[in-house]
Amino acid sequence: MPESAVTIPHPDFGIVNYGVVVLYMAALIGVGWYISRRGPEGTRGFFVASGKMNFFIVGISTFAAYLSALTMMGLPAMAFGDYKLFWTIQYPVIIIPAFVVTRWLVGRYRDAGVISVYEYFEQRIGVSARLLGAFSFILFSLARSGLVLLMPALAFHIVTGFPLEATIVIMGLVVTIYTMLGGITAVVWNEFAQACIIFTGATISIIFVLTATGWTDFMQIAAEHHKFEVFRGGFDITRKLSIWLILFAILDGIRTWGTQQDMTQRFLTTPTTPKAKMSVWVAALAYIPFGYLFHFVGVALFVYFTVTPDPAVEALKQAERVDAIYPYFVATRLPVGLSGLVITAIFAAAMSSIDSCMNAASAVCVEDFLKRFFQRNRSDRYYLNAARWLTLIWGLVVVALALSFRNIPSAQVIWPKVISVSTNGILGLLALVLWPRRIQGGAAVVGFMASYLVLFYLMFGTTVDDFLWPVFGNATCFLVGLALSYVLTGRGGRSSSWQTRIRT
């Protein structure tokens, strides 16, 4: 619902809680300023920390970037509602994407000596594949960042009455400033701290509920309402079922860690390839318990508001703003100071995604466009300054997008469509990149375009569940690209002359 459609009493958030939030924002900027004072290390320092980061810190930051406000607010909302623990079946299978990425991708990207993963796409197929990957990532990162910035700001506005526009602008400027000052080093260290805050906030919330309800009553009420249901059997392609969620989780995990610049860029921030692989495993193994933790928060909220009914919660449910129930609980039930800390954790979940996207989008612009097409052979200082200005530009664009999204019906409703449109075909393109024989560039482009024809047909011409959209879309990209390359070259893998000329 538009934010104007939600009307609940605004609690007094209090000067102490506001003080906690302000101190947190100031600390983020302070980290960026401190890192910037240590002296510039060029574009490799700004984008990949010159390969000097600790693998554990990088792994936790990667996991934090994988989280977002869509996680910290969305997962409790799902568990609170009819989905119960349905989504939790995906977490153990995250091990599969981690294995694929560490086995076949991390070493390739590092050995190729690239900063942008899409440069590797060009090395393997041609400039067309590089441009497809780069444009898709920029579209994805901007749309995601705008929605991720909007969600906690909107919830904070609904709960406290603090102006929505001001919240969006303040959050957007803070994350832009520290990312512009400190680059990926500031991003990684701030995300590490944010992960700690997020864990603390969720744990505090659960302890408070269990203290209020008691463990026995908690388990009894949750069981009576079937809140621990996980599995949904069957093979109906028009319904959200466990088998489709597992398939989606595997494919989306490989796409995220294998093709998404804000993730792949981190593979280069560690000193060695084994350390980079270890960082991936840290991220994957950390995400599993966190996913369960946030679902348990949703179950805890359901039990708490069943025991202590609240008209405001019913109003949020009627307005389809269930994702605001967790911030409302925090602001109205937790003690002063702690509520400010947990609200800060919600902001941290948003910022840990946005800062990564902004730094990665700047890297893509510098590496895939500025250096490749427009300003070749300039000094590294020139590219470093360009990266910082681009970070500022992306920050302003993200703020503008969040402001423009503020009256959408629900971020949770449009998010699956946004991610489907902006990432469709990328995993199929990666499969073509990794194919043993070189794929013809034009064939890859045709396969990529064909994947969108399939996607739009599924979206508007069928009732196939959105879990399966990337399955059909990526399969189309790969199969059409491979088959056409075979037809054009006679062997399914020979570079055309125009590709060779472009690369040289």
C-alpha positions as CSV (number, residue, x, y, z in Angstrom):
1,M,0.0,0.0,0.0
2,P,1.1,3.6,-0.4
3,E,2.5,4.9,2.8
4,S,-0.4,7.3,3.2
5,A,-2.8,4.3,3.4
6,V,-1.2,3.1,6.7
7,T,-2.3,4.8,9.9
8,I,-1.1,3.7,13.3
9,P,-0.3,5.5,16.5
10,H,3.3,6.8,16.4
11,P,5.3,5.8,19.6
12,D,7.7,8.3,21.1
13,F,11.0,6.9,19.7
14,G,12.9,9.2,22.1
15,I,16.1,11.1,22.1
16,V,18.2,8.2,23.3
17,N,17.1,5.9,20.5
18,Y,17.6,8.7,17.9
19,G,21.0,9.3,19.5
20,V,22.0,5.6,18.9
21,V,21.0,5.9,15.2
22,V,22.9,9.1,14.8
23,L,26.0,7.7,16.4
24,Y,25.9,4.7,14.1
25,M,25.6,6.9,11.0
26,A,28.5,9.0,12.2
27,A,30.6,6.0,12.9
28,L,30.1,4.7,9.3
29,I,31.3,8.0,7.9
30,G,34.2,8.0,10.3
31,V,35.4,4.6,9.1
32,G,35.3,5.9,5.5
33,W,37.2,9.1,6.4
34,Y,39.8,7.1,8.4
35,I,40.5,4.8,5.5
36,S,40.7,7.6,3.0
37,R,43.3,9.3,5.3
38,R,45.7,6.3,5.0
39,G,46.5,7.4,1.4
40,P,45.2,6.5,-2.0
41,E,46.1,3.1,-3.5
42,G,44.8,3.7,-6.9
43,T,41.8,2.0,-8.5
44,R,42.8,-1.5,-7.4
45,G,42.8,-0.2,-3.8
46,F,39.5,1.5,-4.3
47,F,37.8,-1.5,-5.9
48,V,39.6,-4.6,-4.6
49,A,41.7,-3.3,-1.6
50,S,44.9,-4.2,-3.4
51,G,44.2,-7.9,-2.4
52,K,45.1,-7.2,1.3
53,M,41.9,-8.1,3.1
54,N,41.5,-10.9,5.6
55,F,39.4,-13.8,4.2
56,F,37.2,-14.1,7.3
57,I,36.3,-10.4,7.3
58,V,35.7,-10.5,3.5
59,G,33.5,-13.6,4.0
60,I,31.3,-12.0,6.7
61,S,31.0,-8.8,4.6
62,T,30.0,-10.9,1.6
63,F,27.3,-12.5,3.7
64,A,26.2,-9.1,5.0
65,A,26.0,-7.7,1.4
66,Y,23.9,-10.8,0.5
67,L,21.5,-9.8,3.3
68,S,19.4,-6.6,2.9
69,A,16.4,-5.0,4.4
70,L,14.5,-7.4,2.1
71,T,15.9,-10.1,4.3
72,M,15.7,-8.5,7.8
73,M,12.2,-7.3,7.3
74,G,10.9,-9.6,4.6
75,L,11.8,-13.0,6.1
76,P,10.1,-12.2,9.5
77,A,7.1,-11.0,7.5
78,M,6.9,-14.3,5.6
79,A,7.2,-16.4,8.7
80,F,4.6,-14.2,10.5
81,G,2.2,-14.7,7.6
82,D,1.1,-17.7,5.6
83,Y,4.5,-18.9,4.4
84,K,5.5,-19.9,7.9
85,L,8.9,-21.6,7.5
86,F,8.5,-22.6,3.9
87,W,11.4,-20.5,2.7
88,T,13.9,-22.1,5.1
89,I,14.2,-25.3,3.0
90,Q,16.5,-23.3,0.7
91,Y,19.3,-22.6,3.2
92,P,21.0,-26.0,3.4
93,V,21.3,-26.1,-0.4
94,I,23.3,-22.8,-0.4
95,I,26.3,-25.2,-0.1
96,I,25.8,-26.3,-3.7
97,P,26.3,-22.8,-5.2
98,A,29.3,-22.3,-2.9
99,F,30.8,-25.5,-4.2
100,V,30.2,-24.6,-7.8
101,V,31.7,-21.1,-7.4
102,T,34.8,-22.1,-5.5
103,R,35.4,-25.1,-7.8
104,W,35.0,-23.5,-11.2
105,L,34.9,-19.7,-10.9
106,V,37.0,-18.1,-8.2
107,G,40.3,-19.3,-9.6
108,R,39.3,-18.4,-13.2
109,Y,38.4,-14.8,-12.3
110,R,41.6,-14.3,-10.3
111,D,43.9,-15.9,-12.9
112,A,42.3,-13.7,-15.6
113,G,43.5,-10.6,-13.8
114,V,40.2,-8.8,-14.1
115,I,38.5,-6.4,-11.7
116,S,35.1,-6.5,-13.5
117,V,33.8,-10.1,-14.0
118,Y,32.4,-8.9,-17.3
119,E,35.9,-8.3,-18.7
120,Y,36.3,-12.1,-18.4
121,F,33.1,-12.5,-20.4
122,E,34.8,-10.5,-23.2
123,Q,37.9,-12.6,-23.0
124,R,35.8,-15.8,-23.5
125,I,33.1,-14.7,-25.9
126,G,33.5,-11.0,-27.0
127,V,32.6,-7.5,-26.2
128,S,28.9,-8.2,-26.7
129,A,28.8,-10.5,-23.8
130,R,30.7,-8.0,-21.6
131,L,28.2,-5.3,-22.4
132,L,25.2,-7.5,-21.8
133,G,26.6,-8.5,-18.4
134,A,27.6,-4.9,-17.4
135,F,24.2,-3.3,-18.4
136,S,22.3,-6.1,-16.6
137,F,24.2,-5.6,-13.4
138,I,23.8,-1.8,-13.4
139,L,20.0,-2.2,-14.0
140,F,19.8,-4.8,-11.2
141,S,22.0,-2.8,-8.7
142,L,20.1,0.4,-9.1
143,A,16.6,-1.2,-8.9
144,R,17.7,-3.3,-5.9
145,S,19.3,-0.4,-4.1
146,G,16.3,1.8,-4.6
147,L,14.0,-0.7,-3.1
148,V,16.3,-1.7,-0.3
149,L,16.7,1.9,0.7
150,L,13.0,2.5,0.6
151,M,11.9,-0.4,2.8
152,P,13.5,0.5,6.2
153,A,12.9,4.2,5.6
154,L,9.2,3.5,4.9
155,A,8.9,1.3,8.0
156,F,10.7,3.8,10.1
157,H,8.3,6.5,8.9
158,I,5.2,4.4,9.5
159,V,6.3,3.5,13.0
160,T,7.8,6.7,14.3
161,G,6.3,9.4,12.0
162,F,9.7,10.7,11.1
163,P,9.5,12.2,7.5
164,L,9.9,9.5,4.9
165,E,11.8,11.7,2.4
166,A,14.2,12.9,5.0
167,T,14.9,9.3,6.1
168,I,15.7,8.2,2.5
169,V,17.9,11.2,1.9
170,I,19.9,10.8,5.2
171,M,20.4,7.1,4.8
172,G,21.4,7.5,1.1
173,L,23.9,10.3,1.8
174,V,25.6,8.5,4.7
175,V,26.2,5.3,2.7
176,T,27.3,7.3,-0.4
177,I,29.8,9.4,1.7
178,Y,31.6,6.5,3.4
179,T,31.6,4.4,0.2
180,M,33.0,7.3,-1.8
181,L,35.7,8.1,0.8
182,G,37.0,4.6,1.6
183,G,36.1,2.4,-1.4
184,I,35.8,-1.3,-0.9
185,T,37.9,-1.3,2.2
186,A,35.4,0.9,4.0
187,V,32.5,-1.2,2.5
188,V,34.0,-4.5,3.8
189,W,34.8,-3.2,7.3
190,N,31.5,-1.5,7.7
191,E,29.6,-4.5,6.5
192,F,31.5,-6.7,9.0
193,A,30.3,-4.4,11.8
194,Q,26.8,-4.3,10.3
195,A,26.6,-8.1,10.4
196,C,27.5,-8.1,14.1
197,I,24.8,-5.5,14.7
198,I,22.2,-7.4,12.7
199,F,22.9,-10.6,14.7
200,T,22.7,-8.7,17.9
201,G,19.4,-7.1,17.0
202,A,17.7,-10.3,16.0
203,T,18.9,-12.1,19.1
204,I,17.7,-9.4,21.4
205,S,14.3,-9.5,19.8
206,I,13.9,-13.3,20.2
207,I,15.1,-13.2,23.8
208,F,12.6,-10.5,24.6
209,V,9.7,-12.5,23.2
210,L,10.7,-15.7,24.9
211,T,11.0,-13.9,28.2
212,A,7.6,-12.4,27.7
213,T,5.8,-15.6,26.6
214,G,7.8,-18.4,28.2
215,W,9.3,-21.2,26.1
216,T,6.5,-23.7,26.8
217,D,3.7,-21.3,25.8
218,F,5.7,-20.1,22.9
219,M,6.2,-23.6,21.4
220,Q,2.6,-24.5,22.1
221,I,1.1,-21.5,20.3
222,A,3.5,-21.8,17.4
223,A,2.6,-25.5,17.0
224,E,-1.1,-24.9,17.3
225,H,-0.9,-22.4,14.4
226,H,1.4,-24.7,12.3
227,K,4.1,-22.1,12.2
228,F,6.8,-24.7,11.9
229,E,5.6,-26.1,8.6
230,V,8.4,-26.2,6.0
231,F,7.7,-28.6,3.2
232,R,5.2,-28.1,0.4
233,G,5.1,-31.2,-1.8
234,G,4.0,-31.6,-5.4
235,F,5.1,-30.7,-8.9
236,D,2.5,-28.1,-10.0
237,I,4.5,-25.5,-11.9
238,T,1.8,-22.8,-11.1
239,R,2.4,-23.0,-7.3
240,K,5.2,-22.2,-4.9
241,L,6.4,-25.6,-3.9
242,S,9.5,-26.8,-2.1
243,I,11.0,-28.5,-5.2
244,W,10.9,-25.2,-7.2
245,L,12.3,-23.2,-4.3
246,I,15.2,-25.6,-4.0
247,L,15.9,-25.3,-7.7
248,F,15.5,-21.5,-7.7
249,A,17.9,-21.3,-4.7
250,I,20.6,-23.3,-6.4
251,L,20.4,-21.3,-9.7
252,D,20.1,-17.9,-8.0
253,G,23.0,-18.7,-5.7
254,I,25.3,-19.5,-8.6
255,R,24.1,-16.4,-10.4
256,T,24.6,-14.2,-7.4
257,W,28.1,-15.4,-6.5
258,G,29.2,-16.2,-10.0
259,T,28.0,-13.2,-12.1
260,Q,27.1,-10.4,-9.7
261,Q,29.9,-7.8,-9.7
262,D,29.3,-6.8,-6.0
263,M,30.0,-10.4,-5.1
264,T,32.7,-11.4,-7.6
265,Q,34.7,-8.3,-6.9
266,R,35.4,-9.5,-3.4
267,F,37.2,-12.6,-4.8
268,L,40.1,-10.2,-5.6
269,T,40.3,-8.5,-2.2
270,T,42.1,-11.4,-0.5
271,P,45.8,-12.2,-1.0
272,T,45.5,-15.6,-2.6
273,T,43.0,-17.8,-4.4
274,P,42.6,-20.3,-1.6
275,K,41.8,-17.4,0.8
276,A,39.2,-16.1,-1.7
277,K,37.6,-19.6,-1.8
278,M,37.6,-19.7,2.0
279,S,35.8,-16.3,2.1
280,V,33.0,-17.8,-0.1
281,W,32.6,-20.7,2.3
282,V,32.5,-18.3,5.3
283,A,29.7,-16.3,3.6
284,A,27.7,-19.4,2.7
285,L,27.9,-21.1,6.1
286,A,27.2,-17.8,7.9
287,Y,24.0,-17.2,5.8
288,I,22.4,-20.5,6.8
289,P,21.9,-19.9,10.5
290,F,21.1,-16.2,9.9
291,G,18.3,-17.2,7.5
292,Y,16.8,-19.5,10.2
293,L,17.3,-16.8,12.8
294,F,15.2,-14.2,10.9
295,H,12.4,-16.7,10.2
296,F,12.4,-17.5,13.9
297,V,12.0,-13.8,14.6
298,G,8.8,-13.9,12.4
299,V,7.4,-16.8,14.4
300,A,8.3,-15.0,17.6
301,L,6.4,-11.9,16.5
302,F,3.4,-14.0,15.6
303,V,3.3,-15.7,19.0
304,Y,3.9,-12.4,20.8
305,F,1.1,-10.5,19.1
306,T,-1.2,-13.6,19.5
307,V,-0.6,-13.4,23.3
308,T,-0.8,-9.6,23.4
309,P,-3.1,-8.4,20.5
310,D,-2.4,-4.9,19.1
311,P,-4.8,-3.0,16.9
312,A,-1.8,-1.4,15.1
313,V,-0.5,-4.8,14.0
314,E,-3.9,-5.6,12.6
315,A,-3.9,-2.2,10.8
316,L,-0.5,-3.1,9.3
317,K,-1.8,-6.5,8.2
318,Q,-4.8,-4.9,6.5
319,A,-2.6,-2.4,4.8
320,E,-0.4,-5.2,3.5
321,R,2.6,-3.8,5.4
322,V,3.5,-6.9,7.3
323,D,7.1,-6.1,6.7
324,A,6.7,-3.1,9.1
325,I,5.5,-5.2,12.0
326,Y,9.1,-6.0,13.1
327,P,10.2,-2.3,13.2
328,Y,6.9,-1.6,15.0
329,F,7.6,-4.3,17.6
330,V,11.1,-2.9,18.1
331,A,10.0,0.7,18.5
332,T,7.2,0.0,20.9
333,R,8.2,-3.0,23.0
334,L,12.0,-3.0,23.4
335,P,13.6,-0.9,26.2
336,V,15.0,2.5,25.4
337,G,18.5,2.2,23.8
338,L,18.0,-1.4,22.7
339,S,15.2,-0.4,20.4
340,G,17.5,2.2,18.8
341,L,20.1,-0.5,18.4
342,V,17.7,-2.9,16.6
343,I,16.4,-0.2,14.4
344,T,20.0,0.6,13.6
345,A,20.4,-3.1,12.7
346,I,17.6,-2.8,10.2
347,F,19.3,0.3,8.6
348,A,22.5,-1.7,8.6
349,A,20.9,-4.5,6.6
350,A,19.9,-2.0,4.0
351,M,23.3,-0.2,3.9
352,S,25.3,-3.4,3.6
353,S,23.6,-4.1,0.3
354,I,23.6,-0.6,-1.1
355,D,27.3,0.2,-0.5
356,S,28.4,-2.9,-2.3
357,C,26.2,-2.2,-5.3
358,M,27.5,1.4,-5.5
359,N,31.1,0.5,-5.3
360,A,30.6,-2.4,-7.8
361,A,28.6,-0.2,-10.2
362,S,31.4,2.3,-10.2
363,A,33.9,-0.5,-10.9
364,V,31.8,-1.6,-13.9
365,C,31.5,2.0,-15.2
366,V,35.3,2.5,-15.0
367,E,36.5,-0.9,-16.1
368,D,33.8,-1.8,-18.7
369,F,33.0,1.6,-20.2
370,L,35.5,4.3,-19.3
371,K,38.7,2.3,-19.8
372,R,37.3,0.1,-22.5
373,F,35.6,2.7,-24.8
374,F,36.0,6.3,-23.8
375,Q,39.2,7.3,-21.9
376,R,41.9,4.7,-22.6
377,N,45.5,5.0,-21.3
378,R,44.8,7.7,-18.7
379,S,46.6,7.9,-15.4
380,D,45.4,5.7,-12.5
381,R,44.7,8.9,-10.5
382,Y,42.3,9.9,-13.2
383,Y,40.4,6.6,-12.9
384,L,40.4,6.8,-9.1
385,N,38.8,10.3,-9.2
386,A,36.3,9.1,-11.7
387,A,35.4,6.1,-9.5
388,R,34.7,8.5,-6.5
389,W,32.6,10.8,-8.6
390,L,30.7,7.9,-10.1
391,T,30.0,6.6,-6.6
392,L,28.5,10.0,-5.7
393,I,26.4,9.9,-8.9
394,W,25.1,6.4,-8.2
395,G,24.3,7.4,-4.6
396,L,22.2,10.3,-5.8
397,V,20.5,8.1,-8.4
398,V,19.6,5.5,-5.7
399,V,18.1,8.2,-3.5
400,A,16.1,9.5,-6.4
401,L,14.8,6.0,-7.2
402,A,13.9,5.3,-3.6
403,L,11.9,8.6,-3.5
404,S,10.2,7.7,-6.8
405,F,9.3,4.2,-5.4
406,R,7.7,5.5,-2.2
407,N,4.1,5.1,-3.4
408,I,4.4,1.6,-4.9
409,P,1.9,-0.9,-3.5
410,S,4.6,-3.2,-1.9
411,A,8.3,-3.7,-2.4
412,Q,7.8,-7.4,-1.7
413,V,5.3,-7.7,-4.5
414,I,7.4,-6.1,-7.2
415,W,10.8,-7.4,-6.1
416,P,10.5,-10.8,-7.8
417,K,9.6,-9.1,-11.1
418,V,12.5,-6.6,-10.8
419,I,15.0,-9.3,-10.1
420,S,13.6,-11.5,-12.9
421,V,13.8,-8.8,-15.5
422,S,17.2,-7.4,-14.5
423,T,19.0,-10.8,-14.1
424,N,17.3,-12.9,-16.7
425,G,19.6,-14.8,-19.0
426,I,22.8,-14.0,-17.1
427,L,23.3,-17.5,-15.7
428,G,22.8,-18.9,-19.2
429,L,25.4,-16.4,-20.5
430,L,27.8,-17.6,-17.8
431,A,27.3,-21.2,-19.0
432,L,28.2,-20.0,-22.5
433,V,31.3,-18.2,-21.1
434,L,32.4,-21.4,-19.4
435,W,31.7,-23.7,-22.4
436,P,35.0,-25.5,-23.5
437,R,34.8,-24.1,-27.0
438,R,34.6,-20.4,-27.7
439,I,31.0,-19.3,-28.4
440,Q,30.2,-17.0,-31.3
441,G,29.4,-13.5,-29.9
442,G,26.3,-13.0,-32.1
443,A,24.9,-16.3,-31.1
444,A,25.3,-15.4,-27.4
445,V,23.4,-12.2,-28.0
446,V,20.6,-14.0,-29.8
447,G,20.3,-16.5,-27.0
448,F,20.2,-13.7,-24.4
449,M,17.5,-11.9,-26.3
450,A,15.5,-15.2,-26.7
451,S,15.6,-15.6,-23.0
452,Y,13.6,-12.4,-22.6
453,L,11.0,-13.5,-25.1
454,V,10.5,-16.6,-22.9
455,L,10.5,-14.6,-19.7
456,F,7.9,-12.1,-20.9
457,Y,5.7,-15.0,-22.2
458,L,5.9,-16.7,-18.8
459,M,5.2,-13.4,-16.9
460,F,2.2,-12.3,-19.0
461,G,1.0,-15.3,-20.9
462,T,1.1,-18.1,-18.3
463,T,0.5,-18.8,-14.6
464,V,3.9,-20.5,-14.2
465,D,5.3,-19.6,-10.8
466,D,8.1,-17.0,-10.7
467,F,10.5,-19.5,-9.1
468,L,10.7,-21.2,-12.5
469,W,11.1,-18.1,-14.6
470,P,14.9,-18.1,-14.3
471,V,15.0,-21.8,-15.0
472,F,13.4,-21.5,-18.4
473,G,15.0,-18.1,-19.2
474,N,18.6,-19.2,-18.5
475,A,18.1,-22.6,-20.2
476,T,16.8,-20.7,-23.3
477,C,19.8,-18.4,-23.4
478,F,22.3,-21.3,-23.1
479,L,20.6,-23.7,-25.5
480,V,19.8,-21.1,-28.2
481,G,23.3,-19.5,-28.0
482,L,25.1,-22.9,-28.1
483,A,23.0,-24.2,-31.0
484,L,23.3,-21.0,-33.1
485,S,27.0,-20.9,-32.5
486,Y,27.3,-24.4,-33.8
487,V,25.3,-23.5,-36.9
488,L,27.3,-20.3,-37.6
489,T,30.8,-21.8,-37.0
490,G,30.2,-25.4,-37.9
491,R,31.8,-26.6,-34.6
492,G,30.0,-24.7,-31.8
493,G,33.0,-22.7,-30.7
494,R,35.0,-20.6,-33.0
495,S,35.5,-16.8,-32.8
496,S,34.3,-14.8,-35.7
497,S,36.6,-12.3,-37.3
498,W,34.7,-9.2,-36.1
499,Q,35.1,-10.4,-32.5
500,T,38.8,-10.8,-33.0
501,R,39.1,-7.3,-34.4
502,I,37.1,-5.8,-31.5
503,R,39.2,-7.5,-28.9
504,T,42.4,-6.2,-30.4
